[in-house]
């Protein structure tokens, strides 16, 4: 899955985000609304990791979500 597909299926993909990063609430994900940079920043802030690490982890979720 690429980011454009994730944005198009945001409700479904946000479930995958919550599976990976369980601290996110529906309100958190509603604020992001499919904007990757904001999501990476939120992951970075919430989990205390670098922006690059947040980007890498998000890529992993996208890769695993092929056919979602």
N, C-alpha and C positions, 0 to 999 in steps of 0.2 A: 504494500500500500504506500502511496506517496502522500505528501502533505495535502495536495489538492483533494484527494479522495477522502482524507481524514476530515477536512473542513466540510466537504459535502455530506458526510455522514457523521457530523459532530456528535449527535446524541449517542450513537452507537460507539464511536471512538472514545467518547468521554468515559464510557464504562470501562474500556481497556485502561485508560489513564488511572481510574480509581482502583483497578485491580493492582496496578504496578505501584502507584503512589497513594496508598490508602488514606492519607491524611487530608486529601482534597475533598471538599464538600461540593454539593451541587452548585451552591452559590459561587464558590471559587471558580468552577469551570464555566459558569454562566458569564462571569466577568471576563474570562479569557476569550470566549466565543470563537474559538478556532484560530486565534492569532498565535502562531508558533513562538515568536520572540517573547510574547508575554507569558506563555506557558513555560518556556525555558527559564525565564526570570523567576517565575513563581516556584518552580522546582528547585532552582538554585537557592532561593531565599528560605524555603520551607525545610529543605534537607541539608543546607549548609555545604553544598558542593559547588564546584566551579561552573561557569556557564558552558564551558567545553564539555564537561562531564554530563551536564544536563542534556546538552545536544546529543551526545553519544547515546545516552540512555533512551532518549526519545526516539532516536533512529532505530534502536533495538526493538522497541515496541512496534514501530511501524513495520519493520522487517518481519516480525512474528505475526503480524496481522494481515498478511497476504491472504486473500480469500475471505476476510471477515465480512 
